[in-house]
Amino acid sequence: AAAWPSKAASVVNSAGGFAALAVQNLLGAMAAAGASSNEACIHIPTVLAALPELQPGRPASGAGNSSAAACAAFAAAWVGVPLHVFLPWTSQLLARLGDAEGRVLQQPLEALASRFPQRVYLPFTMSQHHWKRHTSSTTTSRHQQQQSSAAAVARAQQLSSLLSGPSLGPLPEFVAALDDLTYPVQRLNAWKAVWGPLVSNAPDKERAELPAELALMWREEMHPDIIARHLPAGITGTATAGVRTIGSRARRAVQTACEAFAAAAAKAVASKLGPDGQLPPRMTVQGFLELWGSLHAAAMADGKQHPRTEYHPQGVVAVERLSRWLGRFAEQQGSPGSTRMPLLLPKMLSISNAAAFALEYNYAHTTTVTSSTAGNSSSIRTGSYFLLADSSGPVAIHGFGKFVTTFGSKQMPKKLVVHGSDFREHTFVVKGGEDVRIDERIEQLFVVMAGLAQQHPGCAARQLHAALLTYDVVPASPRLGLLGFVEGTAPMLSLVERTAPKDAVHAADMVYAQAFMPTKAAPGYTPYTNAWARKDDVMLEVLHKAQRELPWDALRHCLRCRALHPESWLAMRATYTASLAASSAAGYLVGLGDRHLANLLVVEGTGAVVPIDFGYAFGTAVLALPIAELAPFRLTRQVANVLQPHSASGLLKPAMAAWIDAAMQGQQVLGSIMQVFLAEPLGEWQQERKALSQLASGAAAGSTAGSAEAGSSDAAAAAAGDEQGADVADLKVNQVRLRIAGHNPVGIICSEARANARFPTAYPAMERVLTGAAAGPHSRRQQVTAHGLLQAGPDAIAEVLLELATDERLLCRAYQGWRPYV
């Protein structure tokens, strides 16, 4: 403070510290910008970052210790900011409700809940689930998290009352109906992923008593979700089709897939537990496993290999076959005397939808109703909402398509068509049995990166902010979500197969897979680990042999055939280049993995690349997978050859460097957004933490097996497991922060591979290839320090990334399912 000019120091001190001054001025600027400024939305995380208490080790006095003053400044100034500016950051506000600053964040949250109840309801229920799990947990090592969750529950009482009753309209019923689209096997698998870690370490399953947490979960969540809520009222062990009255008509209801399974599951549970389906007081782990086995058997056909068709209909299915509520929604809305609030079209809470939220703010609580039959505009009045049907206001749902399409992937998602009040069809993918919050948060980061790119001269000149295509992701529950369907796209693999000779991709698969066939001596994934000990020339020949099965330009030829004339092809290739550069750079910055050919879509009319499925983000593809995905993004032969006759590296490097530079300049904003990952870690991360802990414990036990003192060996193994698994969320977020700060990608990927306990023997060979030692002195990786900040800046980072992505010594050891030869 002494180094500051006296006048500046006086201003800071009078405001209560630098943090309070920043909060006061940022919120003041947002208030002055008004409702028309979307740029204000980007800076809300910066405001939130100024509010928490000081971190341990920071000085306890001076201008930096201004948390209380910053909170007071926030409480005084937030009311002047247009309310919809806070809406995209609802999850961030809720995640910090239990912290010290939660008492001031409670105020804007309650205002949001009052004005945007349907937008706040879903993230609030997700946070409620997190608070409930941690307040009921018996793990003493998470005492601080329990206290935070308890404080959040206490502060959320008013929120809970605001988000109930008629203001929500039919939203809770809508969520339940979407959940009905999840097939029984996917529902059972999702629950098993939750309870499995609770019993996996039981030493004697026949004698070990079932954990109290699991028994509570069965009573309050699993049994209602799998059986009870799908049965007619008063029915426990059996279920029959009933009669429902909709409007003025009554008709016999056909059993849905979930109702049919619930009837069979209720019988199986009743035979073991009695008609109420509740677990006995001292049930063993083995007893619960047998119970779960009977539920799984009830869902399977007689051969036990495939699910029963009546519970898992394939292809195009009538929507009433899966959800009676969705099928009859339009009739319910049109029935006489219907005065409930309308059901708004789901939207992701992100700054990309800020303009739509501003319109909702303006139309909310309108009491004047007009009607026009002469013009093109009409209005719909329900409750206190006034919805224009000409798309100038918030869009309400008027009905659903009569059929849903079931995709054949693991979770069997459903394509659902929604009819809106704007006279348009909105298509969503309903994904059950999976937590889509990671997809939502990655898309939010992408949207913010695009906003930062729009303000960056290098990115703006190349229109990169528009090149990264995103879509809405709306989590509805910890096991259910809605994803916007990207029209006019096809997976890259599909485009390659269209123009490649018949079965050419399959032939390449077989050639590559032969080098990694498991044997008795090397079972499972061991051949991939052993490949790092084999000579580079041998593995490179495997890759090249598989590549020779395919034309070099299969993807390029497919896209070129979509162009009507040469100028159109040049425009398509330019769009492809910009979107590939933006999506590759953004994907690297968030540690995105699992970039196989089905997770990269291409808009066939424009050539734009659309990344999807972000389950393996934040370095998970290296940190946790048994076969590390070391390439930072996909730039394999077919992907790169679309840019011919130009060099892929030459075209992509300037655009990628500009994107990385924009992210580095906005690293404070991006870092603040990622705080929600630490406050509310995903369920998958919790499971990953336990798996890493077990791996590290086993490795430590093996390394100390020869110790003379068995007790010290066990203690060392346990300590290693705790150290490895305790802070997976911190590790993941920190790795992304290093990326955004401009650290060398080689050092970051090496540290992730070193943290994976599966690679102790293969890691030296991995490091040799990653650092470019095998590529020779001309490699850019050999000319810079492997660890720490790259002083050469974004250009050097882009060069290193492009080298890594095209290094065939990495690609020739990649997983066969990733298809590095395509």
N, C-alpha and C positions, 0 to 999 in steps of 0.2 A: 504494500500500500504506500510505503514511503517514496517509491519510485514514481508514483503517479503524480501528475500535476495537481496542485492543490484544488483547483476548481473541479477537475474530474473526480477526485477522491471525495470531495464534498457532495457531488451529485450521487455517487454510488452509496455513500454512507447515509444520506438522507432518504434514499429509497429502501434502506435496510439490507444492502448488499448487492453484489453484482447479479445474483440469480433473481432477486426480486425486481431489480431494474429491467432485466431481460424479459421477465414475465409481463411486467407492466407495459413495456413498449411493444412487445410482440402482439399482445392482446389488443392494445390500442390501435396498432396498424391494421389488425384484422377487422376491428369495429369500423375504422375509417374506410376500409375497402368495400364494405357492404356485402350484400348477399350475392352480388354478381361476380365476385372474385373467387375463382377456384384455387388460385395460388395459395390463399390463406390456409386451405385444408392441409397442405403439405407441412406446415410449420407447427401444427398442434402437438406432434410428438416432441418437438424441441421444447415447447412450453412444459410438457409433462416431465421431461428429463430434468428440468430445473427444480422440481418440487421435492424429490425424496430427501431423506435425512442424509447427513454426511457418511461416506464410507469409512470403515475403520482405518486408522492410520493418517487420516487427513487432520489438519490443525483444528482445534476446537474453538478458535477465535478468529476474528478478522472478517473480511468481506465475504469469504467463501462460506462461512457458517451462517447462511441466511435462509434455511429451509422454512422456518416459521414465517419470516417476512415474505418469502416467495409465495407461501400458501395464502397469506393475507392479501397479497397483491392479486393472486388468482381469484380469490373469493370476491374481491371488489370489482374486478374488470371483466370477468367472463360474461356477465349479463349483457354487455354491450356488443358481443360478437353474435352474428346470426347463428341461430341454434343449429341449423343443418350442417354448419361447418364442423361441429363436434361429432355428428352422427357416424361418419366413416371410422371413427376411432372408439366406438362403443366398447369393443372387446378390450382395448388398452385401458380404458377407464375402469371397466369392471374388474380387470385383472389386478388393479391396484387399490381396489375398494377396501381391502383389509389392511393396507399399509398406513403409515402415519398420515400421508397426504389424502387418504380416503375420505376424511371428514369434509374436505372442500370439494372433492370430486363427486361426492354424493349429490351435491346441488345440481350440477348440469345433467347428471344421470336421471334424476327425478324429473327435470324439465323435459328431457328427451323422451322418457317413458310416458309422460303426459301428452306430448304432442305427436310422437311417432310410436305408438304402442306396438304396432305390428312389426316394425323394424327392430325394436329393442328386445322384443319377447324372445326370439330364438337365441341370440348371444347371451341373454340373461339366463335362460334355462341351461345353456352349456356351462356357464360359470357356476350356477347353482349345483350342478352335478359335481363339479370339481370341489366346491366347498364342502359338500356333503361327504364325499369320499375321504377328505382329509380331516374333517372334524370327527368322523366316526372311526378313523384308523387308530389302531392300538400301537403303532410304531413310535417308540419314544424318540428315535433319532430325528424325527420330523416335527419336533415339538414347536419350533418357531413357525413352521408352515401351518400347523394346527391352530396356533394362536391367530395367525393372519386370517385363516378361513373362518374362525369363529367371529372375529371382528367384522369380516365382510358380511356374514349372515346377519349380524345384529344391525348393520347399517342398511341392509337391503330390505328391511321390513316394509318400508314405505314403497319401495320399488315393486315389491311383490304385490302389494294391494293395487298399485296403479296398473300392473300388468295382469289383471284378472277382470272377469266380468265382460260386459257387452263391448267394451272398447276394442277387444281383440277380434271381434267378429268370429267367423268359423275357423280361425287359424289353428287352435289346438286340434280340432277334428281333422283339419287338412294334414297336419303332421302325422296323426295316427293313421290316416288313410294312406299316406305315402309309405309309412312303415309296413303296411299290409302288402306292399309290392315286393317286400323281401321274402324270398323263398325260405322254407324251414331249414334246409341244410346250411345255407349261408347264415341264417340267424343262429343256429347251433354253433357253427364254427366261430362266429364272432364272439359269442359268450365264452366258448372254451378258451379263446385267446386271452380273455380277461381273468378267468378263474384258474387257468392252468398253472401259472407261476406260483399260486398260493399253495399248491399241493405237490409241485414237482420235486421238492427236496425232502418230502416225508420219508424217513428211513424205513419204516415198516408200515406200508399202506394198509395192511389188514388189521393193525392194532392202533395206528395213529388216529386220533380223534380229528374230526373235520374242523378246520379253523372257524372261529366264531364269525369272522368277517365274511367267509364264504356262505355260512348258514344264513346270515342276515341278507346277503345278496340274493340268495335263492328265494327267500320269503318276500322281499320287497321289490325285487327287480326281475329276476329270471323267470320265476313261475308265472307272474302276471304277463310278462312280455311273450312268453312262448305258448302259454295255455289259457290262463284265466280270462284275459280280455277278449279272446276270440270265441269264447263260448257264450251261448245264450244265457241270460240272467237266471241264476238259480241252478244251472247245470254244472256238474263237476266231473263226473266220470264218463258221461256221454254227451253227445251234442247232436241236435237235429236242426234241420232248416226251419226257420220261422217265417212269420208273415210280418212285413213292414208296411206302414202306411205312409205314403209320400203325397203331400197335398191332399187331393180329394180321391186319390185312387189307391187301392190296396192290391197287392199282388204277392204271390209266393216268392220268397227270396231263395235264390240258389246259393248253396254253400260256396264260399270262396275257398281258395287254396289253403289259406291260413286256418280257416274254420275247420276244414276237413282234416288237416293235420292235427289241430288242437284236440279234436274228438278222439283220434287214435292215440295221441300222446297222453291225454287225460286217463284213458284206460290203462296204458302202460304204467303211469305214475301211481294210479289208484291201486294197482295190483301189488305195488311195493311199499307204498306209504299210506294207503288208506284214501278215502274219498276226498279229504281236504287237501291232499297233496303236499303236506308240510313235513319237513325233515324231523326225525326223532331227536330227542335231546342229545344223545351221545352217539351219533352216527360216525362211522369210520370213513376214512378216505376211500378205502376199497369199495365200501357200500355206495358212496356217491358216484364213483367211477362206473359201477355196474348200473346205477340208475341212469346215468348219462348215456351209457351204451344202449340201453333199452329205448331211449328217446331217439337216438341216431338210427337204430334199427327200424323204428316205426316210420321214419322218413324214407327208407330205402326200399327198393323193389326186392322181390324174393331172391334174386341173384346177389344182392348186397353190393353190386358194383355201381349201380346208377340209382338216382332218386326216383321215387314213384311219380309217374307222369301226372297224376291228379293233383299232386302237391307242387309240381315243377313243370308247368306247361311251357313248351318251347315256341320260338318264332313269334308270330303275330297272335296276340291273345286279346279277347274282349276285355275291356277294362273292368266290367262288372264281375268277371270271373276272378279278379284279384281284389277289387275293392268296390263294395256296393256303394259306398259314400261318394267316390269319384264318379261312378257311373250315373248317379242320380242327382248330382250336384245342381245341374241346370234346373231340374224340376223343383228342387227345394228352394232355390233362389227365386223362382217365378211363382211360388205358391202364394195365395192371398194372405195378407197380414204379415208378410216377412219384413221386419224392420231392423234386422241386425246390420252391423257395419259390414261393408263389402270386404271381400278377401282381396288384398292387394297382390299384384304380381311380385313374386320373390325377386329380390335384387341383392347383389353382394354389397356389403358395407365398405365401399372404397371411394376414393376421390374421383374415379371415373364416372360414378353415378351421382356426383354432388349436384349437378344441375337438376336431375330428376328429384332429388331430395328437397331442393329449394322449391320446386313446384308443389311437392307434397306439403311443405310447410305453409305455402301460401293458400292452399286449398283446404287445409285441415281446419276443422271447427267452423266451417262456413254454414250459415243457417239459411241463406237466401237460395231459393231453387227456381230456376227458369226452365222453360221448355220451348223448343223451336221445331216446328214441323215443316216450315217453309225452307229453312236453310239446311246446310250439311251438318250442323252441330246439334247434338242432343245432350241431355244431362241425366244423371242417375242419382237419386237421392236415397241414401240409407243411413239411418242414424243421423250423425252430424257431419257426414262427408258429402262433398259436392264434386262428382267426378265427371269431367268432360269426356265424351266418347270420340273426340277428334284428335286424341293423343297429345293435346296441349296441357294436360294435367296428369295426375297419377293414374296408372292403368290398373283397373280391377279385373278379376277373373270372372268370366261369365259362364264358363263350362270347360269340359275336357273332351279330348278326342275319344271316340268310341273304342279305339283299340290301342294297345301298347305293343311295342316291339322289344323282344327280349334279346339282348346280345349274348354271345356265347363265351364271354371271358369269365374269369374266376368268380367274381361276385354277381354275375348274371344281371347287370344293370338293365333298366327298362327305359325306353324312349317314350316320353309322355308329351302329348300335344296339349297346349293350354290356349283356350280362346279368350282373348282380352277385349276390354271395352274400347280399344283403339281399332277394332275390326281386323286385327292381325292374329296370326297363329304364332305362338311362342313355344319353341321346342326345348325341353329339358331332358337330361339324363338323370334318372333317379337311381342313386347308388346306395344300396343297403348293405349291412354287415361290415361297414368300414367307416372310420373316422376321417372325414374329408377336411378337417380343420387345417391340416398341413397344406392341402391344395389351396384353400382359401387364403392362408397367410402368405404363401408363395406368390399367388396372384396379386395380393395387395402390395407386396414388395415390388413386383414387376410394374404395377401401375405407378407406384411412387418413383421407381427408376425412370420410367418413361416421362414423368413430370419433370424430373431433374434433367433428363436429356433434352427436353423441350427448351430449357433455359440455358443449355450449353451450346455455344456457337458451332463447334464442330459437329455435334449431333444434329442440331437444327438445320444446318446446311445440307445434311444428307437425309433429312426427314426420318431419322432413326426412331424418334419418339412415336411415330405412327407405324413403324415397321414391326414392333413387337406386339403381336396380336394376343389379346387376353380374352377371357370369358368369365362369366359370373359363376361363383361357387358359393353356395348357401348351406352351411351346416344346419341341420334340423335337429339332430340329437347326436350323442357320441357314436352312434352306429348308423347314421343316415344322413344323406345330403343330396342337394340338387346341384347339377352342373349344367351350365348353358351349353346347348348343342351347337357346334360350329358347322353351319351349313356349307355345302359345296366342297367338302374336304375329303381326302382319302389318305390312309397311312402310306408312308413311303414304301413299305414292303409291297403293298398292293400295286403301286405304280410300277415298281420294278418287275413284278411278276406279269404285268400286262404285256410288256414288250420283250421280256427275256424268253428264250425258247422254253417250251413246256418242260416242267420238272427240272429246269436248270438250277433254281434256288435249292431244291431238295437235293440235287446231286452235289452242289457245293457244301450243303449241310453235312452230307455223309462223308465227304472227303475230309473235312475239318474235324468232324467228330471222331474219326478213327484214331486220331493222334491222342485223344483224351479218354479212350474207353477204360472204364474201371476194371480192375482185376482183383483177384483174391489178395495179392500182395499190395495193391494200391486201390482200395475201395473208395466209393463216393467221389469226393472232390480232390482226392489226393493226386491224381494225374495232373491237375492244373497247378498244384503246388510244386510237383516234381518238374514241371516244364521249365521252371526258373533255373534249375540246375543243368538243363540241356543246352547245347551250343546254340548260339543265335542263328547260325546258318541252317541248322536242322529245322528249327521252328519257323524260320522265314520261308523255307521251302513248303512247309505245310500251308502257310497262309497264301502263298503265290499259287499253289496248286488248286486251292479252293477258288481263288479269284479267276483262274482260267476257265472255270465252268460257266462264267457269266460274261456277256458282252460288257465292254468297258463303259458304254454309254447308255445302259438300259434306262436309268432314271432320266437322263438328259433327253433321250429320244421320246420318252412318254410325254414329258412336259412340252417339248418342241412341237409335238403333234397337236397340242391344244392351242397353239398360236395360229391365228388365221393368216398372218403375213409376217415378213421379216421384222418389220418395226414392232409388231406385237410381241415377237419372240425376244427382241432386245429389251423391251419394257418388262416382260415377265422375268427375264434373267436378272435385271436390275432389282426388281422387287424381291426375288429369291435371295440375291446377295445381301441386301440390306436386312431382311428379316433373319437370315441365317447368322449374320454378324451380331445383330442385337440379341437374338435368342441364345446364341452360344456364349456371348459375354455375360448376359444376365444369368444364364444357367450356371456358369462357373462361379459367379459371385455368391450365389446362394448354395453352392456345393451340390448341384443337382446331378443325380445319377440315374441309372436305369434308362439310358437313352438308346434303347433298341428301336428298331424300325417301326414298330407299332405305336410308339410313344411320340413320334414326330409326324404330324399331319401336314399336308400340303394343300393349299387352296388351289384347286385345279384351274380356275379361271385366271388367277393372278400370279401363281407361283410362290405366294407367301408361305413361310414355314410357321406352324403353330405347335409349340411344345405342350404336351398334356401329361397327366399322371405324375404327381410330384411326391409320391410316397417315399422315395429315396433321396431326400434333400438333406442339406446341412452335413454333407460328407458321409452319410450313412452307407453309401455304396462302397466306400473304402473302410470305414470304421467297423462295420458290422457284418458284411457279407463274407461268406467263406471263399469266394473268388472275387478279389478286389477289382473294381472298375476304375482303373488308374487314368484312363483318358479323361481330360477335363470336360470334353463335350464330343459330339459325334462329327467327325470330318473324315469319314472313310472314303474309299475309292469312288463309289457311286455318288455320294453326296458332293464330293469335291469336283468330280468331272462334269457336273452341270455347268460349271463356270468356264470350261474350256472354250476357246483356246487360251484363256488367261490363266495365270497362276492363282490358285485358291488363296494362298498366303498373301500374295500381292494385293488382291482385291479386298480381302477381309481385314487385314491388319489395320489400316487407317480407321475404319469404322469401329472396330473393336477397341482400339486405343482411345477413341473419342468417348465411347460408352463407359469404359473403365474410368476415364478421367472425370466424367460427370458424376459417377458413383463415389469416387474418392472425394470430390468437393462436397457431396451431400452425405458424407459418412455419419455425421452427427444425427441427421434425420433418420437414416436407415438403422443406425444403432439403437435409437430410441424406440423405433417400431418393433424391433426384435425383443424388447423387454418382455413382451407378452409370452414369448416362448419360455422364459425363465419363471414368470409368475404362474403360468398355467401350462406345465409340460404336457405333451401329448401322451395318450395311453401307450402308443407304440414305443415312445422313448422310455417309459417306465419299464416296459417289458425288455427293451434292449439293455437297459441298465442292469437288470437282473441277469440276463444272458452273459453280458460282458463280465459281470462280477463272478459268475460261475466259471467262465473260461480262465479268468485271471487267477482265481483260487486254485483251479486245477493245475495251471502252469507253475504257480508258486509251490504247490505241494510236490509236484514232480521234481522241481529243481532242488528241493530241500529233503528229498526222500532219503538221502544218505545221512541225514543229520543224526547225531547221537541222541539228541533230546527230541523225542516225538512231540512233546508239548510245545516246544518252541517252533517246530515245523508247522504244526496246525495253526499256531498263532500267526506265523508269517504268511501262510496261505490265506487266512481270513483277512489279515490286514491288506494284502495285495488285492483281494477281491473287493474290499470296501473302497480302496483307493481307485481301482479301475472303474467301478460301477457307480460310485456315489454321485458323480456330477456330470452325467452324460449331457444334460441340457446345457450346462455351462461350457463344456468342451465344444459342443456343436456350435453354439452361438459365438464363442470366441474364435473358432476357425473361420467363420464367415466374416467376423470383424477384421481379422487379419487380411482376408482377401480384399475387403473394401478399403483397407488402409494402404494397400499397395505392396504387400509382402510378396516375395518370390513364390510363385505357384509350386515350384519344385519342393521347397522346404515345407509348405503346407501339406502337400499330398504325402510327402515322406513321413511327417509327424502323424498323419492319420493312419498310414499303413503300419507304422511302428506301434500305434496304440491298439491295433487289432492283434489279440493274443493268438490268432490262428497262424500267423506268419513268422514265427521266431527263426526258422531255418531259411525261409525264402527271402526274408527282408534284405540281406546284403545284396543279393542279385537284383532285387527290385530297385534298391537305391542306386546301383550302378547304372541301370537303364534310365531311371528317372533323372539323374543328374547329368546325363549326356556323356558319361565316361565312355560308353560303348560307341557313341556316334563320332568321337574324335574331337580334336581341338577346334574345328571350325563350327562346332555346335554353339549356338548362342547361350545355351545353358552352361557351357564350360567357361564362358567369358564373364559371368556374373557370379556373385556370391549366392550359394544355394539357399541360405537362410537369412531372414530379416528383410528389411525394406530394400526394394530395388531403386537405387539412386537414379537410374536412367529413366524412371517414370513409366507411364502407361504404355509407351511404344515398346519398351523392353518386355513388359508383362505380356503384351499381345504377341510378340515374337516367341517368347517362351511357351505360351499356351498353344500356339499353332504348331510349334515343334513337337510338343507332347501329344497333341491330338493326331498328328500324322506319323509319329514314330512307330514304324512297323515292328520294332522289337517289343513294344508294349502290346500292340494289336495282336501279334501272333500268339500271345498267351492269354487273351481275353476269353471270356465265357462263350461257349458255342451259341447259346441263346441270344447273345448280343450281336451275333453275325458280323464280326469285324472284317470279313472278306467281302461284304456287300457295300 
